Amino acid sequence: MSDLLSLVELAGYVAAILAMSAAVTWAVVKISPSEAAKEQRAREKARAAGGD
């Protein structure tokens, strides 16, 4: 029984680590803008400033 409980705890630990890494990855993707978004903002700023 102790071995079974240890395996369940190990599986829970692995699942928790995977969930945490997925949450951190999601947060980084949402927080940091992509290169395309940066370029689009730069074009809009240039257009608003009287460029093209």
MMTF fields as JSON, N, C-alpha, C and O atoms, coordinates in Angstrom:
{
  "mmtfVersion": "1.0.0",
  "mmtfProducer": "UNKNOWN",
  "numBonds": 207,
  "numAtoms": 208,
  "numGroups": 52,
  "numChains": 1,
  "numModels": 1,
  "chainsPerModel": [1],
  "groupsPerChain": [52],
  "chainIdList": ["A"],
  "bondAtomList": [4, 2, 8, 6, 12, 10, 16, 14, 20, 18, 24, 22, 28, 26, 32, 30, 36, 34, 40, 38, 44, 42, 48, 46, 52, 50, 56, 54, 60, 58, 64, 62, 68, 66, 72, 70, 76, 74, 80, 78, 84, 82, 88, 86, 92, 90, 96, 94, 100, 98, 104, 102, 108, 106, 112, 110, 116, 114, 120, 118, 124, 122, 128, 126, 132, 130, 136, 134, 140, 138, 144, 142, 148, 146, 152, 150, 156, 154, 160, 158, 164, 162, 168, 166, 172, 170, 176, 174, 180, 178, 184, 182, 188, 186, 192, 190, 196, 194, 200, 198, 204, 202],
  "bondOrderList": [1, 1, 1, 1, 1, 1, 1, 1, 1, 1, 1, 1, 1, 1, 1, 1, 1, 1, 1, 1, 1, 1, 1, 1, 1, 1, 1, 1, 1, 1, 1, 1, 1, 1, 1, 1, 1, 1, 1, 1, 1, 1, 1, 1, 1, 1, 1, 1, 1, 1, 1],
  "groupList": [{"groupName": "MET", "atomNameList": ["N", "CA", "C", "O"], "elementList": ["N", "C", "C", "O"], "formalChargeList": [0, 0, 0, 0], "bondAtomList": [1, 0, 2, 1, 3, 2], "bondOrderList": [1, 1, 2], "singleLetterCode": "M", "chemCompType": "L-PEPTIDE LINKING"}, {"groupName": "SER", "atomNameList": ["N", "CA", "C", "O"], "elementList": ["N", "C", "C", "O"], "formalChargeList": [0, 0, 0, 0], "bondAtomList": [1, 0, 2, 1, 3, 2], "bondOrderList": [1, 1, 2], "singleLetterCode": "S", "chemCompType": "L-PEPTIDE LINKING"}, {"groupName": "ASP", "atomNameList": ["N", "CA", "C", "O"], "elementList": ["N", "C", "C", "O"], "formalChargeList": [0, 0, 0, 0], "bondAtomList": [1, 0, 2, 1, 3, 2], "bondOrderList": [1, 1, 2], "singleLetterCode": "D", "chemCompType": "L-PEPTIDE LINKING"}, {"groupName": "LEU", "atomNameList": ["N", "CA", "C", "O"], "elementList": ["N", "C", "C", "O"], "formalChargeList": [0, 0, 0, 0], "bondAtomList": [1, 0, 2, 1, 3, 2], "bondOrderList": [1, 1, 2], "singleLetterCode": "L", "chemCompType": "L-PEPTIDE LINKING"}, {"groupName": "VAL", "atomNameList": ["N", "CA", "C", "O"], "elementList": ["N", "C", "C", "O"], "formalChargeList": [0, 0, 0, 0], "bondAtomList": [1, 0, 2, 1, 3, 2], "bondOrderList": [1, 1, 2], "singleLetterCode": "V", "chemCompType": "L-PEPTIDE LINKING"}, {"groupName": "GLU", "atomNameList": ["N", "CA", "C", "O"], "elementList": ["N", "C", "C", "O"], "formalChargeList": [0, 0, 0, 0], "bondAtomList": [1, 0, 2, 1, 3, 2], "bondOrderList": [1, 1, 2], "singleLetterCode": "E", "chemCompType": "L-PEPTIDE LINKING"}, {"groupName": "ALA", "atomNameList": ["N", "CA", "C", "O"], "elementList": ["N", "C", "C", "O"], "formalChargeList": [0, 0, 0, 0], "bondAtomList": [1, 0, 2, 1, 3, 2], "bondOrderList": [1, 1, 2], "singleLetterCode": "A", "chemCompType": "L-PEPTIDE LINKING"}, {"groupName": "GLY", "atomNameList": ["N", "CA", "C", "O"], "elementList": ["N", "C", "C", "O"], "formalChargeList": [0, 0, 0, 0], "bondAtomList": [1, 0, 2, 1, 3, 2], "bondOrderList": [1, 1, 2], "singleLetterCode": "G", "chemCompType": "PEPTIDE LINKING"}, {"groupName": "TYR", "atomNameList": ["N", "CA", "C", "O"], "elementList": ["N", "C", "C", "O"], "formalChargeList": [0, 0, 0, 0], "bondAtomList": [1, 0, 2, 1, 3, 2], "bondOrderList": [1, 1, 2], "singleLetterCode": "Y", "chemCompType": "L-PEPTIDE LINKING"}, {"groupName": "ILE", "atomNameList": ["N", "CA", "C", "O"], "elementList": ["N", "C", "C", "O"], "formalChargeList": [0, 0, 0, 0], "bondAtomList": [1, 0, 2, 1, 3, 2], "bondOrderList": [1, 1, 2], "singleLetterCode": "I", "chemCompType": "L-PEPTIDE LINKING"}, {"groupName": "THR", "atomNameList": ["N", "CA", "C", "O"], "elementList": ["N", "C", "C", "O"], "formalChargeList": [0, 0, 0, 0], "bondAtomList": [1, 0, 2, 1, 3, 2], "bondOrderList": [1, 1, 2], "singleLetterCode": "T", "chemCompType": "L-PEPTIDE LINKING"}, {"groupName": "TRP", "atomNameList": ["N", "CA", "C", "O"], "elementList": ["N", "C", "C", "O"], "formalChargeList": [0, 0, 0, 0], "bondAtomList": [1, 0, 2, 1, 3, 2], "bondOrderList": [1, 1, 2], "singleLetterCode": "W", "chemCompType": "L-PEPTIDE LINKING"}, {"groupName": "LYS", "atomNameList": ["N", "CA", "C", "O"], "elementList": ["N", "C", "C", "O"], "formalChargeList": [0, 0, 0, 0], "bondAtomList": [1, 0, 2, 1, 3, 2], "bondOrderList": [1, 1, 2], "singleLetterCode": "K", "chemCompType": "L-PEPTIDE LINKING"}, {"groupName": "PRO", "atomNameList": ["N", "CA", "C", "O"], "elementList": ["N", "C", "C", "O"], "formalChargeList": [0, 0, 0, 0], "bondAtomList": [1, 0, 2, 1, 3, 2], "bondOrderList": [1, 1, 2], "singleLetterCode": "P", "chemCompType": "L-PEPTIDE LINKING"}, {"groupName": "GLN", "atomNameList": ["N", "CA", "C", "O"], "elementList": ["N", "C", "C", "O"], "formalChargeList": [0, 0, 0, 0], "bondAtomList": [1, 0, 2, 1, 3, 2], "bondOrderList": [1, 1, 2], "singleLetterCode": "Q", "chemCompType": "L-PEPTIDE LINKING"}, {"groupName": "ARG", "atomNameList": ["N", "CA", "C", "O"], "elementList": ["N", "C", "C", "O"], "formalChargeList": [0, 0, 0, 0], "bondAtomList": [1, 0, 2, 1, 3, 2], "bondOrderList": [1, 1, 2], "singleLetterCode": "R", "chemCompType": "L-PEPTIDE LINKING"}],
  "groupTypeList": [0, 1, 2, 3, 3, 1, 3, 4, 5, 3, 6, 7, 8, 4, 6, 6, 9, 3, 6, 0, 1, 6, 6, 4, 10, 11, 6, 4, 4, 12, 9, 1, 13, 1, 5, 6, 6, 12, 5, 14, 15, 6, 15, 5, 12, 6, 15, 6, 6, 7, 7, 2],
  "groupIdList": [1, 2, 3, 4, 5, 6, 7, 8, 9, 10, 11, 12, 13, 14, 15, 16, 17, 18, 19, 20, 21, 22, 23, 24, 25, 26, 27, 28, 29, 30, 31, 32, 33, 34, 35, 36, 37, 38, 39, 40, 41, 42, 43, 44, 45, 46, 47, 48, 49, 50, 51, 52],
  "secStructList": [7, 2, 2, 2, 2, 2, 2, 2, 2, 2, 2, 2, 2, 2, 2, 2, 2, 2, 2, 2, 2, 2, 2, 2, 2, 2, 2, 2, 2, 2, 2, 1, 7, 7, 2, 2, 2, 2, 2, 2, 2, 2, 2, 2, 2, 2, 2, 2, 6, 6, 7, 7],
  "xCoordList": [0.819, 0.0, 0.869, 0.54, 1.957, 2.849, 3.466, 3.656, 3.779, 4.35, 3.331, 3.687, 2.083, 1.032, 0.849, 0.713, 0.848, 0.71, 1.896, 1.724, 3.073, 4.265, 4.163, 4.543, 3.658, 3.49, 2.445, 2.616, 1.372, 0.343, 0.913, 0.643, 1.68, 2.315, 3.283, 3.332, 4.042, 4.975, 4.219, 4.62, 3.135, 2.33, 1.738, 1.689, 1.292, 0.761, 1.823, 1.562, 3.026, 4.143, 4.475, 4.665, 4.543, 4.846, 3.751, 4.046, 2.49, 1.374, 1.433, 1.14, 1.808, 1.904, 3.019, 2.844, 4.153, 5.265, 4.87, 5.176, 4.198, 3.762, 2.739, 2.793, 1.818, 0.814, 1.472, 1.097, 2.445, 3.131, 3.921, 3.919, 4.577, 5.348, 4.418, 4.751, 3.26, 2.294, 1.755, 1.566, 1.506, 1.005, 2.039, 1.694, 3.287, 4.344, 4.511, 4.667, 4.48, 4.596, 3.448, 3.664, 2.22, 1.046, 1.201, 0.916, 1.65, 1.813, 2.858, 2.655, 3.958, 5.012, 4.515, 4.806, 3.78, 3.257, 2.26, 2.245, 1.436, 0.454, 1.094, 0.628, 2.142, 2.759, 3.668, 3.596, 4.518, 5.485, 4.884, 4.44, 4.871, 4.284, 5.163, 6.381, 4.533, 5.262, 5.953, 5.664, 6.855, 7.565, 6.584, 6.732, 5.59, 4.622, 3.825, 3.535, 3.474, 2.731, 3.595, 3.097, 4.872, 5.774, 5.876, 5.837, 6.008, 6.115, 4.828, 4.872, 3.686, 2.412, 2.262, 1.8, 2.648, 2.572, 3.5, 3.146, 4.683, 5.632, 5.068, 5.206, 4.434, 3.83, 2.697, 2.582, 1.849, 0.743, 1.256, 0.694, 2.322, 2.908, 3.489, 3.32, 4.173, 4.758, 3.661, 3.795, 2.597, 1.493, 0.816, 0.447, 0.656, 0.036, 0.922, 0.422, 2.237, 3.176, 3.331, 4.097, 2.605, 2.656, 3.465, 3.667, 3.93, 4.653, 3.668, 2.464, 4.112, 3.372, 1.907, 1.156],
  "yCoordList": [-1.193, 0.0, 1.265, 2.263, 1.199, 2.351, 2.635, 3.793, 1.575, 1.761, 2.422, 3.289, 2.017, 2.589, 4.069, 4.902, 4.381, 5.777, 6.618, 7.763, 6.045, 6.752, 7.017, 8.093, 6.058, 6.253, 7.327, 8.13, 7.337, 8.355, 9.734, 10.701, 9.832, 11.102, 11.562, 12.748, 10.645, 10.982, 11.475, 12.456, 10.804, 11.234, 12.618, 13.444, 12.874, 14.195, 15.266, 16.377, 14.934, 15.873, 16.224, 17.393, 15.216, 15.446, 16.291, 17.207, 15.995, 16.768, 18.219, 19.136, 18.428, 19.789, 20.569, 21.743, 19.93, 20.594, 20.946, 22.039, 20.034, 20.311, 21.438, 22.292, 21.457, 22.52, 23.867, 24.88, 23.873, 25.123, 25.633, 26.831, 24.741, 25.179, 25.68, 26.632, 25.043, 25.509, 26.882, 27.728, 27.119, 28.415, 29.513, 30.617, 29.223, 30.213, 30.519, 31.68, 29.499, 29.702, 30.552, 31.472, 30.249, 31.015, 32.478, 33.38, 32.71, 34.078, 34.839, 36.008, 34.2, 34.867, 35.202, 36.28, 34.306, 34.566, 35.716, 36.539, 35.79, 36.869, 38.207, 39.248, 38.198, 39.446, 40.048, 41.248, 39.242, 39.784, 39.806, 38.775, 40.975, 41.082, 40.413, 40.312, 39.974, 39.326, 40.37, 41.562, 39.922, 40.84, 41.49, 42.665, 40.74, 41.296, 42.421, 43.432, 42.251, 43.291, 44.535, 45.656, 44.348, 45.487, 46.254, 47.484, 45.527, 46.169, 46.919, 48.022, 46.315, 46.96, 48.249, 49.259, 48.222, 49.438, 50.514, 51.693, 50.122, 51.088, 51.728, 52.935, 50.932, 51.479, 52.437, 53.499, 52.067, 52.943, 54.248, 55.315, 54.157, 55.35, 56.263, 57.482, 55.662, 56.454, 57.096, 58.242, 56.371, 56.9, 58.058, 59.059, 57.92, 58.978, 60.212, 61.328, 60.017, 61.129, 61.872, 62.832, 61.427, 62.131, 61.423, 61.954, 60.251, 59.456, 58.811, 59.025, 58.068, 57.311, 57.429, 56.839],
  "zCoordList": [0.0, 0.0, 0.0, -0.641, 0.716, 0.778, -0.582, -0.953, -1.329, -2.67, -3.603, -4.401, -3.501, -4.338, -4.01, -4.907, -2.733, -2.324, -2.819, -3.235, -2.768, -3.264, -4.758, -5.22, -5.516, -6.956, -7.252, -8.168, -6.479, -6.659, -6.322, -7.034, -5.271, -4.915, -6.002, -6.327, -6.557, -7.634, -8.86, -9.485, -9.207, -10.352, -10.102, -11.013, -8.885, -8.546, -8.625, -9.086, -8.173, -8.234, -9.683, -10.015, -10.534, -11.946, -12.58, -13.347, -12.272, -12.822, -12.347, -13.114, -11.095, -10.567, -11.259, -11.586, -11.483, -12.172, -13.607, -14.084, -14.291, -15.664, -15.693, -16.578, -14.75, -14.697, -14.421, -15.011, -13.531, -13.206, -14.422, -14.706, -15.118, -16.285, -17.395, -18.101, -17.547, -18.543, -18.164, -19.038, -16.887, -16.433, -16.644, -17.064, -16.359, -16.556, -18.044, -18.424, -18.877, -20.32, -20.842, -21.631, -20.403, -20.814, -20.403, -21.191, -19.179, -18.683, -19.486, -19.813, -19.803, -20.579, -21.975, -22.494, -22.581, -23.924, -23.889, -24.803, -22.864, -22.767, -22.421, -22.882, -21.626, -21.168, -22.224, -22.489, -22.825, -23.778, -25.181, -25.685, -25.806, -27.143, -28.197, -28.044, -29.237, -30.324, -31.194, -31.093, -32.036, -32.947, -33.92, -34.256, -34.372, -35.312, -34.652, -35.291, -33.385, -32.687, -32.505, -32.612, -32.232, -32.088, -33.403, -33.414, -34.51, -35.819, -36.163, -36.707, -35.843, -36.137, -35.335, -35.866, -34.066, -33.244, -33.788, -33.79, -34.249, -34.794, -36.062, -36.258, -36.924, -38.143, -37.812, -38.425, -36.834, -36.45, -35.849, -36.094, -35.062, -34.459, -35.537, -35.489, -36.509, -37.596, -38.439, -38.866, -38.675, -39.467, -38.723, -39.336, -37.417, -36.614, -36.534, -36.395, -36.621, -36.531, -37.861, -37.953, -38.887, -40.161, -41.202, -42.294, -40.902, -41.898, -42.854, -42.716, -43.771, -44.766, -44.613, -45.389]
}
